[in-house]
């Protein structure tokens, strides 16, 4: 079952990166070290949500996949993303759908 999740999640992570780039939310420069010290969900006090997706979520997920480590048993990124991206004037539906699918796969038993 875990191998199946790895196979299903991996392409979604690359699609997520592509969507962030397409929406011009990808950042070439990493945030400061202090930005990574947040204890709050999505580091919302030190990073913008797209930064968290890029520099924390995607990095962590790629590391877990690369080393065949246990994936999170639950994930609820999509609801936060829907709220965060309400004001985004770009076509965000693909991005939101990807996050919902990632949530679904990681939360499956």
C-alpha positions in Angstrom: 0.0 0.0 0.0 2.8 2.5 0.9 4.6 1.9 -2.4 1.3 2.7 -4.2 1.1 6.0 -2.3 4.6 6.9 -3.2 3.8 6.2 -6.9 0.6 8.3 -6.7 2.1 11.2 -4.7 5.4 11.7 -6.6 3.9 13.0 -9.9 1.5 15.3 -8.0 4.4 16.9 -6.2 6.0 17.8 -9.6 2.7 19.0 -10.9 2.3 21.2 -7.8 5.7 22.7 -8.5 4.7 23.4 -12.1 1.5 25.1 -10.9 3.3 27.3 -8.5 5.7 28.3 -11.3 2.8 28.9 -13.8 1.0 31.1 -11.3 4.3 33.0 -10.7 4.3 31.9 -7.0 7.6 30.1 -7.3 10.5 31.9 -5.6 14.2 31.5 -6.6 15.5 32.7 -3.2 15.0 30.8 0.0 13.5 32.7 2.9 15.8 33.6 5.9 16.7 31.0 8.5 14.4 32.7 10.9 11.4 32.0 8.6 11.9 28.3 9.2 11.7 28.6 13.0 7.9 29.0 13.2 5.9 26.6 15.3 2.6 27.6 13.8 0.7 25.6 11.1 2.0 26.4 7.6 4.5 28.8 9.2 1.9 31.5 8.6 3.7 34.0 10.9 7.0 33.8 9.0 6.2 32.8 5.4 3.6 33.3 2.8 1.7 30.1 2.0 3.3 29.5 -1.4 6.7 29.8 0.3 5.7 27.1 2.8 4.5 24.9 0.0 7.8 25.3 -1.9 10.4 25.4 0.9 8.9 23.2 3.6 6.1 20.9 2.2 7.6 20.0 -1.2 11.1 19.7 0.2 10.0 17.5 3.1 7.8 15.3 0.8 10.6 14.8 -1.7 13.0 13.8 1.1 10.4 11.3 2.4 10.0 9.8 -1.0 13.7 9.7 -1.9 14.5 7.8 1.3 11.4 5.7 1.4 10.4 7.1 4.8 6.9 7.0 6.2 4.5 9.5 4.7 2.2 11.6 6.8 -0.9 9.7 7.8 -3.1 12.8 7.5 -3.0 15.9 5.5 -5.3 18.9 5.3 -3.6 21.5 3.1 -6.5 22.1 0.7 -8.9 23.9 3.0 -6.1 26.3 4.0 -5.1 26.8 0.4 -8.7 27.5 -0.6 -8.9 30.3 2.0 -5.5 31.7 1.2 -6.0 31.8 -2.6 -9.4 33.3 -2.5 -8.0 36.6 -3.7 -5.7 35.2 -6.3 -6.9 36.4 -9.6 -5.3 33.7 -11.6 -6.7 30.3 -12.5 -6.0 28.5 -9.2 -8.4 25.6 -9.7 -5.7 23.2 -10.9 -3.5 24.1 -7.9 -6.4 23.6 -5.4 -7.3 20.3 -7.1 -3.8 19.0 -6.8 -3.7 19.9 -3.1 -7.0 18.2 -2.5 -5.7 15.0 -4.2 -2.5 15.0 -2.1 -4.7 15.4 1.0 -6.9 12.5 -0.1 -4.0 10.1 -0.9 -2.1 10.9 2.3 -5.2 10.5 4.5 -6.3 7.2 2.9 -5.9 4.1 5.1 
